[in-house]
Amino acid sequence: MSFQETLKSICQQVPGCRSAVVMNIEGMEVARHQEGEDDLDIEVLLIELTGSVKMAVQAAAAVEGGQVDEFSLSFDKGQLAIRLLNEEHFLAILLEPGGLLGKGRYVMRCQSGELKKELF
C-alpha cells in the first residue's frame, strides 16, 4: 500500500479525521491526505510543532524514559495526534474538536508498520 492509500485509509477509519500527514522531523512534508476543505493549515501547524517533537524526544532520553511513541494536543479548533515512525519521521492526524482521538491513536498504531515499510 502506498503512503497516499494508507493515509486515506486512516482518515476513513477515524470519525472526525480531517487529515493525515507523514512529515520528517525537520518539517518537510512527505505525504498528506486531506478530507475536504479545512481552514486550519496542518502543514504550518506541524512545522511549528517539529521543535516540540524534538524536545519531547530529547526530554524522554534525558531522564532515561525510553523512546517517545506518541503524544496528542487538543485545542479549540481540533485535536492533533502525533506518532513517531522512526528517528526522522512522524505520522500526524488532525481531528475535529469532537473527533474520536482514542480511535485515531489506535488506527495510527495499527497503520504505522505499513508507513515504516514505505520509508525504507
Phi, psi and omega per residue, in radians:
M1 nan 2.436 -3.126
S2 -1.449 2.949 3.073
F3 -0.927 -0.866 -3.069
Q4 -1.057 -0.769 3.134
E5 -1.125 -0.727 -3.138
T6 -1.166 -0.762 3.131
L7 -1.139 -0.693 3.085
K8 -1.104 -0.739 3.120
S9 -1.068 -0.735 3.104
I10 -1.037 -0.860 -3.130
C11 -1.045 -0.702 -3.101
Q12 -1.268 -0.464 -3.127
Q13 -1.446 -0.324 -3.026
V14 -1.939 1.917 3.098
P15 -1.023 2.263 3.134
G16 1.552 0.022 3.141
C17 -1.306 2.196 -3.134
R18 -1.712 -0.530 3.093
S19 -2.874 2.764 3.082
A20 -2.335 2.363 -3.031
V21 -2.398 2.425 2.905
V22 -1.864 2.226 -3.086
M23 -2.390 2.652 3.046
N24 -1.548 2.894 -3.013
I25 -1.173 -0.248 3.103
E26 -1.573 -0.021 3.076
G27 1.666 0.235 3.107
M28 -1.687 2.188 -3.133
E29 -1.248 2.321 3.085
V30 -1.655 -0.804 3.141
A31 -2.776 2.664 3.129
R32 -2.588 2.498 2.935
H33 -2.194 2.269 -3.130
Q34 -2.163 2.378 3.100
E35 -1.655 1.801 3.102
G36 1.239 -2.978 3.130
E37 -1.432 2.609 -3.136
D38 -2.506 2.334 3.117
D39 -1.429 -0.125 3.116
L40 -1.823 2.110 -3.100
D41 -1.492 1.776 -3.084
I42 -1.131 -0.573 -3.136
E43 -1.096 -0.809 3.121
V44 -1.134 -0.739 3.107
L45 -1.003 -0.811 -3.114
L46 -1.207 -0.645 3.082
I47 -1.048 -0.754 3.119
E48 -1.148 -0.520 -3.085
L49 -1.573 -0.164 -3.100
T50 -1.046 -0.607 3.071
G51 -1.079 -0.684 3.111
S52 -1.178 -0.635 3.096
V53 -1.089 -0.826 3.115
K54 -1.040 -0.759 -3.119
M55 -1.161 -0.646 3.108
A56 -1.118 -0.731 3.109
V57 -1.111 -0.794 3.135
Q58 -1.139 -0.696 -3.137
A59 -1.122 -0.761 3.117
A60 -1.101 -0.700 3.121
A61 -1.181 -0.659 -3.093
A62 -1.117 -0.558 -3.138
V63 -1.784 0.265 -3.131
E64 0.943 0.724 3.135
G65 -1.512 -0.039 -3.121
G66 1.572 -2.962 -3.065
Q67 -1.422 2.410 3.049
V68 -1.330 2.258 3.096
D69 -1.711 -0.834 -3.082
E70 -2.786 2.845 2.963
F71 -2.734 2.869 -3.102
S72 -2.357 2.810 -3.098
L73 -2.467 2.268 3.085
S74 -2.010 2.422 3.132
F75 -2.579 3.069 -3.027
D76 -0.964 -0.715 -3.036
K77 -1.664 0.086 3.119
G78 2.870 -2.967 3.109
Q79 -2.331 2.521 -3.130
L80 -2.240 2.290 3.038
A81 -2.102 2.374 -3.131
I82 -2.181 2.303 3.095
R83 -2.204 2.145 3.110
L84 -1.270 2.351 3.124
L85 -1.681 -0.637 3.057
N86 -2.814 -2.910 -3.101
E87 -1.176 -0.369 -3.021
E88 -1.957 -0.241 -3.023
H89 -2.363 2.646 3.049
F90 -2.477 2.777 3.073
L91 -1.883 2.366 3.092
A92 -2.304 2.482 3.003
I93 -2.172 2.487 3.080
L94 -1.951 2.203 -3.130
L95 -2.054 2.753 3.008
E96 -1.085 2.824 3.139
P97 -0.936 -0.601 3.139
G98 -1.733 0.204 -3.116
G99 -1.111 2.808 -3.099
L100 -1.497 1.506 -3.086
L101 -1.070 -0.719 3.126
G102 -1.061 -0.766 3.102
K103 -1.156 -0.667 3.102
G104 -1.046 -0.771 3.113
R105 -1.108 -0.702 3.121
Y106 -1.109 -0.831 -3.123
V107 -1.128 -0.692 3.098
M108 -1.053 -0.772 3.132
R109 -1.086 -0.732 -3.131
C110 -1.186 -0.625 -3.069
Q111 -1.582 -0.187 -3.058
S112 -1.099 -0.576 3.107
G113 -1.069 -0.720 3.110
E114 -1.111 -0.735 3.127
L115 -1.191 -0.652 3.101
K116 -1.067 -0.690 3.102
K117 -1.054 -0.699 -3.119
E118 -1.179 -0.493 -3.107
L119 -1.267 -0.391 -3.084
F120 -1.957 nan nan
